[in-house]
């Protein structure tokens, strides 16, 4: 009999009847994804129990979702902290898969299961781009009796505002087979602001309630909604737009009356969405979200999402199970836990839009870093995720950068760092911007771009995408040929560590990027360039070994004996079949790291005890056996299970106590999928599967 693998991150409180003995261990995560779609529509629970705190935007700003339950006339809270006068229901379990979060509760002879499904299916851009989550509730009696049960789900208009003082307008409308409640900022400042710690304040948050037995809706003050629900009375509705302050006084709500519930489970579902109208400003053009590319309106999208609910739920389950099995095969349970938690976060740090020619463009945001949009050294660490699941999405990230470079505004011989500050992608703002070379990352970004183009060519079996931008790639290769061997004093992607000259890991990136460029030249029938750059990269690698060697390991910087660092860039030598460095380099580094592991991971280098989560997984992939890989990954599982920092997965933290040093909810955690593309059979399996 074939074992059915389902990856579960399970929080057990007391004894749960939902799980067999195989799940009898207590697990928790730093923050739990609920509604996760893009940098503006991203709601999380940052507590062990769903009732221990309010739900929040990834930035930490309160964006309340309200959940109440009436069992035989008595009210309980199953989500949020309001109202405190109503007791919380007993939470028994939490399960997190790639696309779904499921909570389970038991109280007064009733079992409640609530699932939040964000179907981010990367092989299907139409579905992935929909800003729609499904929330389902399943109820059954546990004591063989019949119980009268009603459930309330509420959405605060704060989801449509940046600050609680902004005035909102709410409304109700009817679509085919559903009622839609809407809340919007009254002023609608579309794409006016750019920055990091911001929430969206244009467009509308939507609560869509399919026609189903026992469903009724309300747009009213939340105290009124709560008192009417607690009393078991019907909601009284009107059809007028009612401006209200965006505070705790407002609520979009649905009451679902399950009637008399026995041992046979009964299920209901609703949809929560966000219509942002316009999403990104790119080179002064306002860009529509991808799902609108053929003129679709939000009503049509909601109707389509509802019609396809059963099929999408099934497809999401299949993705979750298939991915869980392969993650375990590649890296075991600890690795599977980490990658599963990173899945939705990776996609939800991006916005997928459509260009005027119909081409998709995918814009990442540097969440809680500096708010930049389309940062090259953010796209680079996340690239394994997109190389695994859908290369069209990686091309959609690179295309805006390449088209910007072609405008002539970017006049430096190296690649740009970013396109602006989210959501305005109007040109680089980091460091010297478009003005000077001050505080740029010339070797870093040029190497990143060449390596990603080489990886795309390997994944797709051709270099057609690279051919479109050959003059730019050629210019960056020439630059690395001159400046990459022994980098001058400059920043790398780990810019929080400051400037560093003679950076050996940065030199590795340049060397392998040139080898990658040689493979692109091969695939585009440019044999002289292929020979030139392949020879150059190998000559540089030989020199690197002489300059970086420090006994049993290799230095942080060529001129600093007694130092060390993670050589995470070395992973591409094997993944891209470049074979530039002897295998003894990776083997020596892997052996050396063992003595420097702390409780929660491997420090980035000898200068500090902090680390980067994505680079740790890349460095673990240098190991030539599972035992050494597991040794590096187990501390990362310990980190996500016990970190005191209750935020969406941080990638910059202290290896000594697991505390966040900075950054959260960033797309770079997509880098933890690199071991999947480092396994040729697994990578091929997903490429074939995506074409079915």
C-alpha positions as CSV (number, residue, x, y, z in Angstrom):
1,X,0.0,0.0,0.0
2,X,1.4,3.4,-1.0
3,X,2.0,5.7,1.9
4,X,0.2,9.1,1.5
5,X,2.5,11.8,2.7
6,X,1.0,15.0,4.1
7,X,3.4,17.5,5.6
8,X,2.0,18.8,8.9
9,X,3.3,21.3,11.3
10,X,1.1,20.4,14.2
11,X,0.5,22.3,17.4
12,X,-0.9,19.9,20.0
13,X,-2.5,21.4,23.1
14,X,-3.5,18.6,25.4
15,X,-4.7,15.5,23.7
16,X,-6.2,15.7,20.3
17,X,-8.5,13.1,18.8
18,X,-7.6,14.3,15.3
19,X,-4.1,12.8,15.1
20,X,-2.6,9.4,15.4
21,X,0.4,8.7,17.6
22,X,2.7,9.5,14.6
23,X,2.0,13.2,15.3
24,X,2.4,13.1,19.1
25,X,5.0,15.9,19.2
26,X,4.5,19.6,20.0
27,X,5.4,21.9,17.1
28,X,4.8,25.6,16.5
29,X,5.9,28.2,14.0
30,X,6.9,31.9,14.5
31,X,3.9,33.2,12.6
32,X,1.0,31.4,10.9
33,X,0.0,32.4,7.3
34,X,-3.8,33.0,6.9
35,X,-4.5,35.2,3.9
36,X,-1.3,35.5,1.9
37,X,-1.2,36.9,-1.6
38,X,1.0,40.0,-2.1
39,X,2.9,42.6,0.0
40,X,-0.4,44.5,0.7
41,X,-2.8,41.6,1.1
42,X,-1.0,39.4,3.7
43,X,-2.6,38.6,7.1
44,X,-1.0,36.4,9.7
45,X,-1.5,35.1,13.2
46,X,1.5,35.7,15.4
47,X,0.6,33.5,18.3
48,X,0.4,29.8,19.2
49,X,-3.4,30.0,19.6
50,X,-5.6,31.8,17.2
51,X,-7.3,33.5,20.1
52,X,-4.1,34.7,21.9
53,X,-3.8,37.8,19.8
54,X,-5.4,39.8,16.9
55,X,-4.5,38.9,13.4
56,X,-2.0,41.2,11.8
57,X,-0.5,42.4,8.5
58,X,3.0,41.0,8.0
59,X,4.3,44.3,9.2
60,X,2.8,43.7,12.6
61,X,0.0,46.3,12.2
62,X,-3.3,44.9,13.5
63,X,-5.7,43.8,10.8
64,X,-8.5,42.0,12.7
65,X,-10.3,38.9,11.5
66,X,-13.0,38.0,14.0
67,X,-14.3,34.5,14.7
68,X,-17.2,33.6,17.1
69,X,-19.1,30.3,17.6
70,X,-22.4,29.7,19.3
71,X,-23.0,26.2,20.7
72,X,-26.5,25.6,22.1
73,X,-26.8,29.3,22.7
74,X,-23.4,29.9,24.4
75,X,-20.9,32.0,22.6
76,X,-17.1,31.3,22.2
77,X,-14.2,33.0,20.5
78,X,-12.3,30.9,17.9
79,X,-10.3,33.8,16.4
80,X,-8.9,37.1,17.7
81,X,-9.1,38.7,21.1
82,X,-12.3,40.5,20.7
83,X,-14.5,40.6,22.7
84,X,-12.6,39.5,25.8
85,X,-15.9,39.0,27.6
86,X,-16.5,35.9,25.4
87,X,-14.4,32.9,26.4
88,X,-12.0,31.4,23.9
89,X,-12.7,27.9,22.5
90,X,-10.2,25.1,23.2
91,X,-7.7,24.9,20.3
92,X,-6.4,21.4,19.8
93,X,-4.3,21.5,16.7
94,X,-2.7,23.5,13.9
95,X,-1.7,22.1,10.5
96,X,0.3,24.1,8.0
97,X,0.8,22.8,4.5
98,X,2.2,24.6,1.4
99,X,-1.1,26.3,0.5
100,X,-3.4,25.8,3.5
101,X,-3.5,26.5,7.3
102,X,-6.0,24.5,9.3
103,X,-7.0,25.1,12.9
104,X,-8.9,22.5,15.0
105,X,-10.9,23.3,18.2
106,X,-13.1,21.3,20.6
107,X,-15.7,22.7,23.0
108,X,-19.0,21.6,24.6
109,X,-19.3,18.4,22.6
110,X,-18.5,20.1,19.3
111,X,-15.4,19.9,17.0
112,X,-14.6,22.8,14.7
113,X,-12.1,22.8,11.9
114,X,-11.3,26.1,10.1
115,X,-9.1,26.1,7.1
116,X,-7.5,29.1,5.3
117,X,-6.7,28.2,1.7
118,X,-4.6,30.6,-0.4
119,X,-4.2,28.6,-3.6
120,X,-0.8,29.9,-4.8
121,X,-0.3,27.4,-7.6
122,X,2.9,28.6,-9.3
123,X,2.3,26.5,-12.4
124,X,-1.0,28.2,-13.0
125,X,-0.6,32.0,-13.2
126,X,-4.3,32.6,-13.5
127,X,-5.0,30.9,-10.2
128,X,-1.9,32.1,-8.4
129,X,-2.6,35.7,-9.3
130,X,-6.1,35.8,-7.9
131,X,-6.2,37.8,-4.7
132,X,-8.8,35.4,-3.3
133,X,-8.5,33.1,-0.2
134,X,-11.1,30.5,0.8
135,X,-12.1,30.1,4.4
136,X,-13.9,26.9,5.2
137,X,-15.5,25.7,8.5
138,X,-16.4,22.1,9.2
139,X,-18.3,21.2,12.4
140,X,-19.3,17.8,13.9
141,X,-20.5,16.6,17.3
142,X,-18.1,14.6,19.4
143,X,-20.5,13.3,22.0
144,X,-23.2,11.6,19.9
145,X,-25.6,14.3,20.7
146,X,-27.1,17.0,18.5
147,X,-26.0,20.6,19.0
148,X,-27.3,23.9,17.6
149,X,-24.3,25.6,16.1
150,X,-23.8,29.0,14.5
151,X,-20.4,30.5,13.3
152,X,-19.5,34.1,12.7
153,X,-16.6,35.3,10.6
154,X,-15.8,39.0,10.4
155,X,-13.4,41.2,8.5
156,X,-12.3,44.6,9.7
157,X,-12.1,47.5,7.1
158,X,-8.6,48.1,8.5
159,X,-7.5,45.6,5.8
160,X,-8.2,48.4,3.3
161,X,-6.4,51.2,5.2
162,X,-2.8,52.2,6.0
163,X,-3.7,53.8,9.3
164,X,-6.8,53.3,11.6
165,X,-7.8,57.0,11.2
166,X,-8.6,56.8,7.5
167,X,-12.3,57.0,6.8
168,X,-13.9,54.1,4.9
169,X,-16.9,53.4,2.8
170,X,-18.7,50.1,3.0
171,X,-21.3,48.5,0.7
172,X,-23.2,45.4,-0.2
173,X,-23.8,43.9,-3.7
174,X,-25.2,40.8,-5.3
175,X,-23.5,38.6,-7.8
176,X,-24.6,35.3,-9.3
177,X,-25.0,33.0,-6.4
178,X,-23.3,35.2,-3.7
179,X,-23.5,38.3,-1.6
180,X,-20.4,40.5,-1.5
181,X,-19.5,42.9,1.3
182,X,-17.0,45.6,0.5
183,X,-14.9,48.1,2.5
184,X,-12.7,50.8,1.0
185,X,-10.8,53.9,2.0
186,X,-13.1,56.8,1.2
187,X,-10.3,58.9,-0.4
188,X,-8.7,56.2,-2.7
189,X,-5.1,57.5,-3.0
190,X,-4.1,55.0,-5.7
191,X,-0.3,54.4,-5.9
192,X,0.4,57.7,-4.1
193,X,2.8,56.5,-1.5
194,X,6.0,54.4,-1.6
195,X,7.8,52.9,1.3
196,X,8.4,49.9,3.5
197,X,6.2,50.0,6.6
198,X,3.0,50.7,4.7
199,X,-0.4,49.0,4.2
200,X,-2.6,49.5,1.1
201,X,-5.1,52.3,1.3
202,X,-6.8,52.0,-2.1
203,X,-9.0,49.4,-3.6
204,X,-11.3,47.3,-1.5
205,X,-11.3,44.4,0.9
206,X,-14.1,41.9,0.0
207,X,-16.0,39.3,1.9
208,X,-17.9,37.1,-0.5
209,X,-20.6,34.8,0.9
210,X,-21.9,32.1,-1.5
211,X,-25.6,31.3,-1.2
212,X,-25.8,28.4,1.2
213,X,-28.2,27.3,3.9
214,X,-28.1,29.4,7.1
215,X,-25.9,32.2,5.7
216,X,-26.7,35.9,6.5
217,X,-24.5,39.0,6.3
218,X,-24.0,42.3,8.0
219,X,-22.1,45.5,7.6
220,X,-22.3,47.3,10.9
221,X,-20.6,48.4,14.1
222,X,-18.8,45.3,15.4
223,X,-20.5,45.6,18.8
224,X,-23.9,45.5,17.1
225,X,-22.8,42.5,15.0
226,X,-21.6,40.7,18.1
227,X,-24.6,41.3,20.2
228,X,-27.0,40.3,17.5
229,X,-25.0,37.1,16.9
230,X,-24.7,36.3,20.5
231,X,-28.4,36.7,21.0
232,X,-29.1,34.4,18.1
233,X,-31.1,37.1,16.2
234,X,-31.0,37.6,12.4
235,X,-28.9,40.5,11.0
236,X,-30.8,43.5,9.7
237,X,-29.2,44.8,6.5
238,X,-29.5,47.9,4.3
239,X,-28.2,48.5,0.8
240,X,-26.7,52.0,1.3
241,X,-23.0,53.0,1.3
242,X,-22.3,54.1,4.8
243,X,-19.1,56.0,5.4
244,X,-17.6,55.0,8.8
245,X,-14.3,55.5,10.6
246,X,-11.8,52.6,10.0
247,X,-11.6,51.5,13.6
248,X,-12.7,48.7,15.8
249,X,-16.2,50.0,15.4
250,X,-16.6,48.5,11.9
251,X,-17.1,45.0,10.6
252,X,-18.0,43.0,7.5
253,X,-19.5,39.8,8.8
254,X,-21.2,36.6,7.9
255,X,-23.2,34.3,10.2
256,X,-23.4,30.7,9.2
257,X,-26.2,28.7,10.9
258,X,-25.3,25.0,10.8
259,X,-28.5,24.0,12.5
260,X,-28.6,20.8,14.5
261,X,-25.2,19.2,14.1
262,X,-24.6,15.5,14.9
263,X,-21.7,13.2,14.4
264,X,-21.9,13.7,10.6
265,X,-19.7,16.7,9.8
266,X,-21.2,19.8,8.0
267,X,-19.1,22.3,6.0
268,X,-19.5,25.8,4.8
269,X,-17.1,28.2,3.1
270,X,-16.6,31.9,2.2
271,X,-14.2,33.9,0.1
272,X,-12.0,36.8,1.3
273,X,-10.3,38.9,-1.4
274,X,-8.8,42.2,-2.3
275,X,-9.4,44.3,-5.4
276,X,-6.5,46.8,-5.8
277,X,-7.5,48.2,-9.2
278,X,-3.9,49.1,-10.1
279,X,-0.9,47.5,-8.4
280,X,2.5,48.8,-9.6
281,X,3.9,51.9,-11.2
282,X,6.6,50.9,-13.7
283,X,8.5,53.6,-15.5
284,X,5.6,55.9,-14.8
285,X,3.0,53.5,-16.2
286,X,0.2,52.2,-13.9
287,X,0.0,48.5,-14.2
288,X,-3.1,46.3,-13.7
289,X,-2.9,43.1,-11.7
290,X,-2.3,40.1,-13.9
291,X,-5.8,38.7,-13.4
292,X,-7.3,41.8,-15.0
293,X,-5.2,41.4,-18.2
294,X,-8.2,40.4,-20.4
295,X,-10.6,42.9,-18.9
296,X,-12.0,40.7,-16.1
297,X,-13.8,42.6,-13.3
298,X,-13.8,41.7,-9.7
299,X,-17.3,40.3,-9.8
300,X,-16.4,37.9,-12.6
301,X,-13.3,36.9,-10.7
302,X,-15.3,36.1,-7.5
303,X,-17.9,34.1,-9.5
304,X,-15.1,32.1,-11.3
305,X,-13.3,31.5,-8.0
306,X,-16.5,30.2,-6.4
307,X,-17.3,28.0,-9.4
308,X,-13.8,26.4,-9.3
309,X,-13.6,26.1,-5.5
310,X,-13.8,22.3,-5.3
311,X,-11.3,21.8,-8.2
312,X,-8.9,24.3,-6.7
313,X,-9.1,22.8,-3.3
314,X,-8.3,19.4,-4.8
315,X,-5.4,20.7,-6.8
316,X,-4.0,22.5,-3.8
317,X,-4.2,19.3,-1.8
318,X,-2.4,17.4,-4.5
319,X,0.4,20.0,-4.6
320,X,0.8,19.9,-0.9
321,X,1.1,16.2,-0.8
322,X,3.4,15.9,-3.7
323,X,5.7,18.6,-2.5
324,X,5.8,17.2,1.1
325,X,6.9,13.8,-0.2
326,X,9.6,15.3,-2.3
327,X,10.9,17.6,0.4
328,X,11.2,14.7,2.7
329,X,13.0,12.6,0.1
330,X,15.5,15.4,-0.6
331,X,16.1,16.6,3.0
332,X,14.1,14.8,5.6
333,X,11.5,16.1,8.1
334,X,13.4,19.1,9.3
335,X,14.0,20.4,5.8
336,X,10.4,19.7,4.8
337,X,9.1,21.7,7.8
338,X,11.3,24.7,6.8
339,X,10.5,24.7,3.1
340,X,6.7,24.3,3.7
341,X,6.6,27.3,5.9
342,X,8.5,29.3,3.3
343,X,6.2,28.4,0.4
344,X,3.4,31.0,0.7
345,X,5.7,33.7,2.1
346,X,7.9,33.5,-1.0
347,X,5.0,34.2,-3.4
348,X,3.2,36.7,-1.1
349,X,6.2,39.0,-1.1
350,X,5.5,39.6,-4.8
351,X,2.9,41.2,-7.0
352,X,2.1,39.8,-10.5
353,X,1.0,42.4,-13.0
354,X,0.6,42.6,-16.8
355,X,2.5,44.9,-19.1
356,X,1.0,46.7,-22.0
357,X,2.1,43.9,-24.4
358,X,0.4,41.2,-22.2
359,X,3.7,40.0,-20.7
360,X,3.6,39.1,-17.0
361,X,5.9,41.1,-14.7
362,X,6.5,39.9,-11.2
363,X,7.7,42.5,-8.7
364,X,9.2,41.5,-5.3
365,X,9.3,43.9,-2.3
366,X,12.1,44.1,0.2
367,X,9.9,43.6,3.2
368,X,11.3,45.3,6.3
369,X,14.7,45.8,4.7
370,X,14.4,49.1,2.8
371,X,11.2,48.6,0.9
372,X,12.9,48.5,-2.5
373,X,11.1,46.9,-5.5
374,X,12.7,44.4,-7.8
375,X,16.0,44.1,-5.9
376,X,18.4,41.9,-7.8
377,X,20.0,40.5,-4.7
378,X,16.6,39.6,-3.4
379,X,15.5,37.9,-6.7
380,X,18.8,35.9,-6.7
381,X,18.3,34.1,-3.4
382,X,14.6,33.4,-4.1
383,X,15.4,32.1,-7.7
384,X,15.5,28.4,-6.7
385,X,11.8,28.5,-5.9
386,X,10.9,29.8,-9.4
387,X,13.4,27.6,-11.2
388,X,11.7,24.7,-9.5
389,X,8.1,25.6,-9.9
390,X,7.8,27.8,-13.0
391,X,10.6,29.5,-14.9
392,X,8.1,31.9,-16.4
393,X,7.9,33.6,-13.0
394,X,11.6,34.1,-12.8
395,X,11.6,35.6,-16.3
396,X,8.8,37.8,-15.2
397,X,11.0,39.1,-12.4
398,X,14.0,39.7,-14.7
399,X,12.1,41.3,-17.5
400,X,11.4,44.6,-15.8
401,X,15.0,45.0,-14.8
402,X,16.3,44.2,-18.3
403,X,13.8,46.6,-20.0
404,X,14.8,49.3,-17.6
405,X,18.5,48.7,-18.4
406,X,17.7,49.1,-22.1
407,X,16.2,52.5,-21.7
408,X,19.6,54.0,-21.4
409,X,19.0,55.6,-18.0
410,X,21.2,52.9,-16.5
411,X,24.6,53.9,-17.8
412,X,27.0,51.9,-15.6
413,X,28.9,48.9,-16.9
414,X,27.4,46.7,-14.2
415,X,23.9,45.5,-13.4
416,X,21.5,47.7,-11.4
417,X,20.5,46.9,-7.8
418,X,16.7,47.7,-7.9
419,X,13.9,49.6,-9.7
420,X,12.8,51.9,-6.9
421,X,10.7,51.8,-3.8
422,X,7.6,49.6,-3.7
423,X,5.2,50.0,-5.4
424,X,6.9,52.6,-7.6
425,X,9.4,50.9,-10.0
426,X,10.6,54.0,-11.7
427,X,14.4,53.6,-11.4
428,X,17.1,52.6,-8.9
429,X,17.1,54.4,-5.6
430,X,19.6,52.4,-3.6
431,X,23.1,53.7,-2.9
432,X,24.1,56.2,-5.6
433,X,21.0,55.4,-7.6
434,X,21.4,56.4,-11.2
435,X,23.9,59.2,-10.3
436,X,27.1,57.7,-8.9
437,X,28.9,54.5,-8.2
438,X,28.8,55.2,-4.5
439,X,27.5,52.3,-2.4
440,X,26.6,50.2,-5.4
441,X,26.9,46.4,-5.6
442,X,28.6,46.1,-9.0
443,X,30.1,42.6,-8.7
444,X,27.2,41.3,-6.6
445,X,24.4,42.3,-9.0
446,X,26.3,41.5,-12.2
447,X,27.1,38.0,-11.0
448,X,23.6,37.5,-9.8
449,X,22.1,38.3,-13.2
450,X,24.5,36.1,-15.2
451,X,24.0,33.2,-12.8
452,X,20.2,33.5,-13.0
453,X,20.2,33.7,-16.8
454,X,22.5,30.6,-16.9
455,X,20.2,28.7,-14.5
456,X,17.1,29.6,-16.7
457,X,18.9,28.3,-19.7
458,X,19.6,25.0,-17.9
459,X,16.0,24.7,-16.7
460,X,14.5,25.4,-20.2
461,X,17.1,23.7,-22.3
462,X,17.8,26.8,-24.3
463,X,19.1,30.4,-24.0
464,X,16.4,32.2,-25.9
465,X,15.6,34.5,-23.1
466,X,19.3,35.4,-22.7
467,X,19.5,36.1,-26.5
468,X,17.0,38.9,-26.1
469,X,19.4,40.7,-23.8
470,X,22.8,39.7,-25.1
471,X,24.4,43.1,-25.2
472,X,23.6,43.7,-21.6
473,X,24.8,40.3,-20.5
474,X,27.9,40.7,-22.5
475,X,28.7,44.1,-20.9
476,X,28.3,42.6,-17.4
477,X,30.5,39.6,-18.2
478,X,33.2,42.0,-19.5
479,X,32.9,43.9,-16.2
480,X,33.3,40.8,-14.1
481,X,36.2,39.7,-16.2
482,X,38.0,42.9,-15.1
483,X,36.7,43.4,-11.6
484,X,35.5,40.1,-10.3
485,X,38.6,38.2,-9.4
486,X,39.7,40.4,-6.5
487,X,36.7,42.7,-5.7
488,X,37.5,46.2,-4.6
489,X,36.1,47.6,-1.3
490,X,32.3,47.3,-1.9
491,X,29.0,46.0,-0.6
492,X,27.7,42.6,-1.3
493,X,24.1,41.3,-0.7
494,X,25.0,41.0,3.0
495,X,25.3,44.8,3.0
496,X,24.4,44.9,6.8
497,X,28.0,43.6,7.3
498,X,29.4,46.7,5.6
499,X,32.0,47.2,2.9
500,X,34.6,44.5,2.4
501,X,37.5,44.4,0.0
502,X,38.9,41.1,-1.4
503,X,35.7,39.3,-0.5
504,X,36.4,35.6,-1.4
505,X,32.7,34.6,-1.6
506,X,31.9,37.5,-3.9
507,X,34.9,36.4,-6.0
508,X,33.4,32.9,-6.3
509,X,30.1,34.5,-7.6
510,X,32.0,36.4,-10.3
511,X,34.0,33.3,-11.3
512,X,31.0,31.1,-11.6
513,X,28.9,33.8,-13.3
514,X,31.6,34.0,-16.0
515,X,31.4,30.2,-16.4
516,X,27.7,30.5,-16.6
517,X,28.0,33.2,-19.3
518,X,30.2,30.7,-21.2
519,X,27.4,28.2,-21.2
520,X,25.0,30.9,-22.5
521,X,27.4,31.6,-25.3
522,X,27.5,27.9,-26.1
523,X,23.8,27.7,-26.3
524,X,23.6,30.7,-28.6
525,X,26.3,29.5,-30.9
526,X,28.9,32.1,-29.9
527,X,31.8,29.7,-29.7
528,X,34.7,32.2,-29.4
529,X,33.1,33.9,-26.4
530,X,32.3,30.5,-24.8
531,X,35.9,29.4,-25.1
532,X,37.2,32.8,-23.8
533,X,35.1,32.9,-20.7
534,X,35.3,29.3,-19.9
535,X,39.1,29.5,-19.9
536,X,39.0,32.8,-17.9
537,X,36.8,31.4,-15.2
538,X,39.0,28.3,-14.7
539,X,42.1,30.4,-14.6
540,X,40.5,32.7,-12.0
541,X,39.4,29.7,-9.9
542,X,43.0,28.4,-9.8
543,X,44.1,31.8,-8.6
544,X,41.2,31.9,-6.1
545,X,42.4,28.7,-4.4
546,X,45.9,30.2,-3.9
547,X,44.6,33.6,-2.6
548,X,41.8,32.2,-0.3
549,X,43.5,29.1,1.1
550,X,43.9,29.1,4.9
551,X,44.9,25.6,5.9
552,X,41.8,23.5,6.4
553,X,39.4,26.1,5.0
554,X,39.2,29.3,2.9
555,X,39.2,32.9,4.1
556,X,36.5,35.5,4.4
557,X,38.8,37.9,2.5
558,X,42.0,37.2,0.6
559,X,44.0,39.5,2.8
560,X,42.6,38.3,6.2
561,X,44.2,35.1,7.4
562,X,42.4,33.3,10.3
563,X,39.0,34.3,9.0
564,X,36.2,32.3,7.5
565,X,32.7,32.7,5.9
566,X,29.9,30.7,4.3
567,X,30.8,30.1,0.7
568,X,27.2,29.7,-0.4
569,X,27.7,31.0,-3.9
570,X,29.7,27.9,-4.6
571,X,26.5,25.8,-5.0
572,X,26.1,26.8,-8.7
573,X,29.3,25.1,-9.7
574,X,27.5,21.7,-9.2
575,X,23.9,22.7,-10.0
576,X,24.8,24.2,-13.4
577,X,27.5,21.6,-14.2
578,X,30.2,24.2,-14.5
579,X,32.9,22.2,-12.8
580,X,35.2,25.1,-12.3
581,X,36.3,24.5,-8.7
582,X,37.7,21.1,-7.5
583,X,35.2,19.2,-5.3
584,X,37.8,19.4,-2.5
585,X,36.9,23.1,-2.0
586,X,33.3,22.4,-1.0
587,X,34.3,19.3,1.0
588,X,36.9,21.3,3.0
589,X,34.4,24.1,3.7
590,X,31.7,21.6,4.8
591,X,34.0,19.9,7.2
592,X,35.2,23.2,8.7
593,X,31.7,24.5,9.4
594,X,30.9,21.6,11.8
595,X,33.0,23.2,14.5
596,X,31.3,26.5,14.2
597,X,27.6,25.5,14.4
598,X,25.7,27.2,17.1
599,X,22.4,26.1,18.6
600,X,20.3,27.7,15.9
601,X,22.6,27.6,12.9
602,X,25.9,28.5,11.3
603,X,27.0,32.2,11.6
604,X,27.4,34.0,8.3
605,X,31.1,34.5,9.0
606,X,33.6,34.9,11.8
607,X,32.7,38.6,12.4
608,X,29.3,38.0,14.2
609,X,27.0,35.3,15.5
610,X,24.1,36.4,13.2
611,X,23.3,34.5,10.1
612,X,21.1,34.4,7.0
613,X,18.6,31.6,6.7
614,X,18.7,31.3,2.9
615,X,22.5,31.1,2.8
616,X,22.6,28.5,5.5
617,X,20.5,26.1,3.3
618,X,22.7,26.9,0.3
619,X,25.8,26.2,2.4
620,X,24.3,22.9,3.7
621,X,23.8,21.9,0.0
622,X,27.6,22.0,-0.4
623,X,27.7,18.8,1.7
624,X,28.4,15.6,-0.2
625,X,26.2,13.4,2.0
626,X,22.9,13.5,3.8
627,X,24.5,13.2,7.2
628,X,26.4,16.5,6.8
629,X,23.3,18.2,5.3
630,X,21.1,17.1,8.2
631,X,23.7,18.4,10.6
632,X,23.3,21.9,9.1
633,X,19.5,21.8,8.7
634,X,18.4,20.5,12.2
635,X,19.4,23.8,13.9
636,X,17.1,25.6,11.4
637,X,14.2,23.4,12.4
638,X,15.0,24.2,16.0
639,X,15.0,27.9,15.1
640,X,11.5,27.9,13.5
641,X,10.0,25.9,16.3
642,X,11.4,27.9,19.2
643,X,12.4,31.4,18.1
644,X,11.1,34.0,20.5
645,X,10.5,36.4,17.5
646,X,6.9,36.0,16.5
647,X,7.0,37.3,13.0
648,X,6.6,35.9,9.5
649,X,9.8,33.9,8.8
650,X,12.9,36.1,9.3
651,X,16.0,35.4,7.2
652,X,18.4,37.4,9.4
653,X,18.7,36.2,13.0
654,X,21.1,35.3,15.8
655,X,22.4,31.7,15.9
656,X,22.9,31.9,19.7
657,X,19.3,32.5,20.8
658,X,17.1,32.4,17.7
659,X,16.1,36.0,17.9
660,X,15.4,38.1,14.9
661,X,18.1,40.5,14.0
662,X,16.1,42.1,11.1
663,X,14.0,41.5,8.1
664,X,10.8,39.5,8.0
665,X,8.3,38.1,5.5
666,X,10.8,38.4,2.7
667,X,10.8,36.5,-0.6
668,X,14.4,35.4,-0.1
669,X,13.2,32.4,1.9
670,X,12.4,30.9,-1.5
671,X,16.1,30.1,-1.4
672,X,15.5,27.2,0.9
673,X,14.2,25.3,-2.1
674,X,17.7,25.2,-3.6
675,X,18.3,21.5,-2.5
676,X,15.4,20.6,-4.7
677,X,17.0,21.9,-7.9
678,X,20.4,20.5,-6.7
679,X,18.8,17.1,-7.0
680,X,18.6,16.5,-10.8
681,X,15.9,13.8,-10.6
682,X,13.6,16.0,-8.4
683,X,14.1,19.1,-10.6
684,X,13.3,17.1,-13.7
685,X,10.2,15.6,-12.1
686,X,8.8,19.1,-11.3
687,X,9.5,20.4,-14.7
688,X,7.7,17.5,-16.3
689,X,4.9,17.7,-13.8
690,X,4.3,21.4,-14.7
691,X,3.9,20.6,-18.3
692,X,1.1,18.1,-17.7
